[in-house]
Amino acid sequence: MFEKVAGYSVRRTRPFVEDSYGIPEGDRGMLTWDHVPRRVAPSRHYWLNTVTPDGRPHAMPVWGVWLDDHLHFGGGRGTRKAKNLGADPRVSVHLEDGWDVVIIEGRVEEVLDVKTQTRLDDVYEEKYGMRHGTPVWRVIPSRVFAWTDFPNDTTCWRFEG
């Protein structure tokens, strides 16, 4: 089943896992995409996972905002996450909740457009009470996983293009 999300062609499926997890077959009970921004946008903290230049995993909580159907976050250029992203833009991001889960896998791109940076700062200030500044990265998803009632509604969106 393909749908359009944020200008991408997206296939909504069940994730590919071993049978012992009990993920149902078929699309009955799967979540719809509107669940993702409804959960991601209001969250205060996000766990960002990057890879260090020598290949070690690095996890760090970050603040972020949902704008234009994408999660955005920032951090100073001297931070470990910024250095990691400079070497390898691949990330996974997930919420703090282990029961009502959203996991975004993909890559980041730095937001360089001044108008978008200003809009992001406005949303950031509304959410956190302060402006963020730069750099800010946009998460470009390749896969998103979500569930609220594992394994029954476990859903995966695979992004193309």
PAZAPA-4460 file (N, C-alpha, C; in steps of 0.05 Angstrom, whole numbers, plus 32768, in hexadecimal, padded with zeros to 4 digits):
% residues 161
    n_x    n_y    n_z   ca_x   ca_y   ca_z    c_x    c_y    c_z   seq   type   mol
   8011   7FE9   8000   8000   8000   8000   8012   8019   8000     1      M     A
   8011   8029   7FEA   8021   8041   7FE8   8010   805A   7FEF     2      F     A
   801C   806D   7FFB   800F   8086   8001   8024   809D   7FFE     3      E     A
   801B   80B5   7FFD   802C   80CC   7FFB   802F   80D8   8017     4      K     A
   8048   80DC   8020   804E   80E9   8039   8065   80FC   8035     5      V     A
   8060   8116   803A   8075   812B   8038   8082   812A   801D     6      A     A
   8073   8125   8008   807E   8124   7FED   808C   810B   7FE5     7      G     A
   808C   80F7   7FF7   8099   80DD   7FF1   8084   80C8   7FEB     8      Y     A
   808C   80B5   7FDB   807C   809E   7FD7   8083   808B   7FEE     9      S     A
   806F   8083   7FFD   8074   8073   8016   8063   8059   8014    10      V     A
   8071   8043   801B   8063   802A   801D   805E   8023   803A    11      R     A
   8045   801F   8041   803E   8018   805D   803C   7FF9   805E    12      R     A
   804C   7FED   8070   804E   7FD0   8072   8050   7FC8   808F    13      T     A
   8052   7FAE   8093   805B   7FA4   80AD   807A   7FA2   80AC    14      R     A
   8087   7FA6   80C2   80A5   7FA3   80C1   80AC   7F86   80BD    15      P     A
   80C4   7F82   80B2   80CE   7F67   80AD   80DD   7F5E   80C6    16      F     A
   80D1   7F4D   80D6   80DE   7F42   80EE   80D8   7F24   80EF    17      V     A
   80E6   7F16   8100   80E2   7EF9   8101   80C6   7EF3   810C    18      E     A
   80BB   7EDC   8105   80A0   7ED4   810B   809A   7ED4   8129    19      D     A
   80AE   7ECF   813A   80A9   7ECC   8157   809F   7EE6   8163    20      S     A
   80A2   7EFD   8156   8098   7F16   8161   807A   7F18   815F    21      Y     A
   806D   7F08   814E   8050   7F08   814C   8044   7F1F   813D    22      G     A
   8053   7F2C   812C   8048   7F42   811C   8034   7F37   8109    23      I     A
   801B   7F41   8109   8006   7F36   80F7   800D   7F3B   80DA    24      P     A
   8002   7F2B   80C9   8004   7F2F   80AC   7FED   7F41   80A3    25      E     A
   7FF0   7F4F   808D   7FDB   7F5F   8082   7FDB   7F7B   808F    26      G     A
   7FCA   7F8C   8084   7FCA   7FA8   808E   7FB4   7FAE   80A3    27      D     A
   7FA4   7F9A   80AA   7F8F   7F9F   80BE   7F9C   7FA7   80D9    28      R     A
   7F94   7FBE   80E3   7F9E   7FC7   80FD   7FB7   7FD8   80FB    29      G     A
   7FC3   7FDB   80E4   7FDB   7FEC   80E2   7FD4   8009   80E7    30      M     A
   7FE7   8018   80F0   7FE4   8034   80F5   7FE3   8044   80DB    31      L     A
   7FD8   805B   80DB   7FD9   806D   80C5   7FEE   8082   80CA    32      T     A
   7FF8   808F   80B4   800E   80A2   80B6   8008   80B9   80CA    33      W     A
   7FEF   80C1   80CC   7FE9   80D8   80DE   7FF0   80D2   80FB    34      D     A
   7FF3   80B9   8102   7FFC   80B2   811D   8019   80BD   8122    35      H     A
   802A   80BC   810D   8046   80C4   8111   8049   80E1   8119    36      V     A
   803F   80F4   8109   8042   8110   8112   8033   8117   812B    37      P     A
   801D   8109   8130   800E   810D   8149   801E   8106   8161    38      R     A
   802F   80F2   815F   8040   80E9   8175   805B   80F9   8176    39      R     A
   8066   80FD   815E   8081   8109   815D   8080   8127   8164    40      V     A
   806D   8136   8159   806D   8153   815C   806D   815C   8179    41      A     A
   805C   8152   818A   805B   815D   81A5   8070   8152   81B8    42      P     A
   807F   813E   81B0   8093   8132   81C2   80A8   8148   81C9    43      S     A
   80B1   8147   81E1   80C5   815B   81EA   80E1   8152   81E4    44      R     A
   80E7   8138   81E7   8102   812D   81E3   8101   8117   81CF    45      H     A
   8117   8115   81C0   811A   8100   81AC   8136   80F4   81AF    46      Y     A
   8138   80DA   81AC   8152   80CD   81AD   815D   80CB   8191    47      W     A
   8173   80D9   818D   8181   80DA   8174   8198   80C7   8175    48      L     A
   819A   80B6   8161   81B0   80A2   815F   81BF   80A8   8145    49      N     A
   81D9   80AC   8149   81EC   80B1   8133   8203   809D   8135    50      T     A
   8215   809F   8122   822C   808E   8122   8245   809F   8122    51      V     A
   8258   8099   8134   8271   80A9   8135   8282   80A2   811D    52      T     A
   8296   80B3   8116   82A7   80AD   80FF   82B6   8093   8101    53      P     A
   82BA   8088   8119   82C7   806E   811B   82B3   8057   811D    54      D     A
   8299   805D   8119   8285   8048   8117   8276   8041   8130    55      G     A
   827C   804F   8146   826E   804A   815F   8252   8057   815F    56      R     A
   823E   804A   816B   8224   8058   816D   8225   806E   8181    57      P     A
   8214   8082   817D   8213   8098   8190   81F5   80A0   8193    58      H     A
   81EB   809F   81AB   81CF   80A7   81B0   81CF   80C0   81C2    59      A     A
   81BD   80D2   81BC   81BB   80EB   81CB   819E   80F5   81CA    60      M     A
   8193   80FE   81E1   8179   810A   81E0   817C   8126   81D4    61      P     A
   8168   812E   81C4   8168   8148   81B7   814C   8154   81B9    62      V     A
   814A   816E   81B6   8130   817B   81B2   812C   817D   8194    63      W     A
   8113   817E   818C   810D   8180   8170   80F1   818A   816B    64      G     A
   80EC   8191   8152   80D1   819B   8149   80C9   818D   812F    65      V     A
   80AF   818A   812C   80A4   817E   8114   809A   8195   8103    66      W     A
   80A4   8198   80EB   809C   81AD   80D9   809E   81A2   80BC    67      L     A
   808A   81A8   80AC   8089   81A0   8090   808D   8181   808E    68      D     A
   807F   8173   809F   807F   8155   809E   809A   8148   80A3    69      D     A
   80AC   8157   80B1   80C6   814B   80B8   80CD   8153   80D5    70      H     A
   80DD   8142   80E2   80E8   8149   80FC   8102   8159   80F7    71      L     A
   8106   816E   8106   811E   817F   8105   812A   8180   8121    72      H     A
   8144   8181   8122   8152   8184   813C   816C   8194   8136    73      F     A
   8179   819D   814B   8191   81AC   8148   81A6   81A5   815C    74      G     A
   81BC   81B4   815A   81D2   81B0   816D   81EA   81BF   8163    75      G     A
   81FB   81C8   8175   8213   81D6   816D   8226   81C6   815B    76      G     A
   8234   81D4   814A   8247   81C7   8138   825D   81B7   8146    77      R     A
   8263   81BF   815E   8278   81B1   816D   826F   8198   817C    78      G     A
   8255   8192   817B   824B   817B   818A   8252   8161   817C    79      T     A
   8252   814C   818B   8258   8131   8180   8243   812A   816B    80      R     A
   822A   8131   816F   8216   812A   815B   821B   8138   8141    81      K     A
   8223   8152   8142   8228   8161   812A   8240   8156   811B    82      A     A
   8255   814F   812A   826D   8142   811E   8265   8128   8111    83      K     A
   8255   8118   811F   824C   80FE   8114   823C   8103   80FA    84      N     A
   822A   8116   80FA   8219   811A   80E3   8229   8125   80CB    85      L     A
   823F   8134   80D1   8251   813D   80BC   825F   8126   80AE    86      G     A
   8264   8111   80BD   8271   80F9   80B1   825E   80E5   80A5    87      A     A
   8246   80E3   80B1   8232   80CF   80A9   8216   80DA   80B0    88      D     A
   8206   80E1   809C   81EC   80ED   80A2   81D6   80D9   80AA    89      P     A
   81DC   80C0   80AC   81C7   80AC   80B4   81C1   80AE   80D1    90      R     A
   81A6   80AD   80D7   819D   80AF   80F3   8185   809C   80F7    91      V     A
   8180   8097   8111   8166   808D   8119   815E   809F   8131    92      S     A
   8144   80A4   8132   8139   80B5   8147   8121   80A7   8152    93      V     A
   811E   80A7   816C   8106   809B   8178   80FD   80AB   8190    94      H     A
   80E4   80A7   8197   80D9   80B4   81AE   80E1   80A6   81C8    95      L     A
   80DC   80B3   81DE   80E3   80A7   81F8   80D2   808F   81FF    96      E     A
   80BA   808E   81F4   80A6   807A   81FC   80AC   805F   81EE    97      D     A
   80AD   804A   81FE   80B1   802F   81F4   8097   8020   81EF    98      G     A
   8080   802D   81F4   8066   8020   81F0   8058   802C   81D8    99      W     A
   8058   8046   81D6   804C   8054   81BF   8064   805E   81AE   100      D     A
   806D   804D   819C   8087   8050   8190   8086   805D   8174   101      V     A
   8099   806F   816F   809F   8079   8154   80BD   8079   8152   102      V     A
   80C7   806C   813D   80E4   806B   8137   80E7   8075   811A   103      I     A
   80F8   8089   8116   80FD   8093   80FB   811A   808C   80F4   104      I     A
   811D   807F   80DE   8138   8079   80D4   813C   8088   80BA   105      E     A
   8153   8093   80B5   8158   80A1   809C   8173   80AF   809D   106      G     A
   8173   80C7   8092   818B   80D7   8091   8183   80F4   8097   107      R     A
   8196   8105   809C   8190   8121   80A0   819B   8132   808A   108      V     A
   818F   814A   8087   819B   815E   8077   8199   8178   8087   109      E     A
   81AE   8188   8085   81AD   81A2   8093   819A   81B5   8086   110      E     A
   818B   81C3   8096   8178   81D7   808C   8188   81F1   8088   111      V     A
   818B   81FA   806F   819A   8212   8069   8189   8229   8061   112      L     A
   8171   8224   8059   815E   823A   8051   8157   824B   8068   113      D     A
   815C   8265   8066   8158   8278   807C   813A   8279   8084   114      V     A
   8128   8279   8071   810C   827B   8077   8103   8262   8087   115      K     A
   810C   824B   807F   8105   8232   808E   8112   8233   80A9   116      T     A
   812B   823C   80AC   8138   823F   80C6   8127   8251   80D8   117      Q     A
   811D   8267   80CE   810D   8279   80DE   80F3   826C   80E7   118      T     A
   80E6   825E   80D4   80CD   824F   80DB   80D3   823A   80F1   119      R     A
   80EA   822C   80EE   80F1   8218   8102   80F6   8225   811D   120      L     A
   8104   823C   811D   8109   824A   8136   80EE   8253   8143   121      D     A
   80DB   825B   8133   80C1   8264   813E   80B3   824C   814B   122      D     A
   80B3   8235   813E   80A6   821D   814A   80B6   8213   8162   123      V     A
   80D0   8215   8161   80E1   820D   8177   80DC   821E   818F   124      Y     A
   80DA   8239   818B   80D5   824B   81A1   80BA   8246   81AD   125      E     A
   80A6   8241   819D   808B   823B   81A7   808C   8221   81B9   126      E     A
   809B   820E   81B1   809C   81F4   81BF   80AE   81F5   81D7   127      K     A
   80C6   8201   81D5   80DA   8200   81EB   80DF   821A   81F9   128      Y     A
   80D3   8230   81EF   80D7   824A   81FC   80F1   8258   81F6   129      G     A
   80FE   824F   81E0   8117   825C   81D8   811B   8256   81BA   130      M     A
   812B   8268   81AE   8131   8263   8191   8149   8251   8190   131      R     A
   814C   8243   817A   8160   822F   8178   8179   8238   816B   132      H     A
   8177   8244   8153   818F   824B   8144   8198   8234   8132   133      G     A
   81B0   8235   8129   81BA   8221   8116   81D2   8212   8122   134      T     A
   81DA   81FC   8118   81CD   81EE   8101   81B4   81DE   810A   135      P     A
   81A3   81DA   80F6   818B   81CA   80FA   818A   81B5   80E4   136      V     A
   8183   819D   80EB   8182   8187   80D7   8165   817E   80D5   137      W     A
   815E   8176   80BC   8144   816A   80B6   8149   814C   80B2   138      R     A
   8138   813C   80BF   813A   811F   80BC   812A   8117   80A3   139      V     A
   8138   810B   8090   812C   8100   8078   8128   80E2   807C   140      I     A
   810F   80DA   8080   810A   80BE   8087   810F   80AA   8070   141      P     A
   8118   8092   8077   8118   807C   8064   8105   8067   806E   142      S     A
   8103   8063   8088   80F0   8051   8095   80E6   805D   80AF   143      R     A
   80CD   8059   80B5   80C1   8061   80CE   80B2   8049   80D9   144      V     A
   80B6   8043   80F2   80A8   802E   8100   8097   803A   8116   145      F     A
   807F   802F   811B   806E   8039   8130   805D   8022   813A   146      A     A
   8056   8024   8154   8042   8012   8160   8038   801D   817A   147      W     A
   801F   8016   8181   8014   801E   819A   800B   8005   81A9   148      T     A
   8008   7FEF   819B   7FFF   7FD5   81A6   800E   7FBF   8199   149      D     A
   8028   7FBD   81A1   8039   7FA9   8194   802F   7F8D   819B   150      F     A
   802F   7F7B   8188   8036   7F7C   816C   801F   7F83   8159   151      P     A
   8008   7F87   8164   7FEF   7F88   8154   7FEF   7F9F   813F   152      N     A
   7FF7   7FB7   8147   7FF5   7FCE   8134   8011   7FD6   812A   153      D     A
   8025   7FC6   812D   8040   7FCD   8124   8040   7FD3   8107   154      T     A
   804A   7FEA   8100   8049   7FF5   80E5   8064   8000   80DC   155      T     A
   806B   7FFC   80C3   8083   8007   80B7   807C   8017   809E   156      C     A
   8088   802E   809B   8086   803E   8083   80A1   803E   8076   157      W     A
   80A3   8037   805D   80BC   8037   804D   80BA   804D   8038   158      R     A
   80CD   8060   803A   80CC   8077   8029   80DD   8073   800F   159      F     A
   80D3   807C   7FF9   80E1   807A   7FE0   80E2   8096   7FD3   160      E     A
   80F8   809C   7FC6   80FB   80B5   7FB7   80FF   80CD   7FC7   161      G     A
***
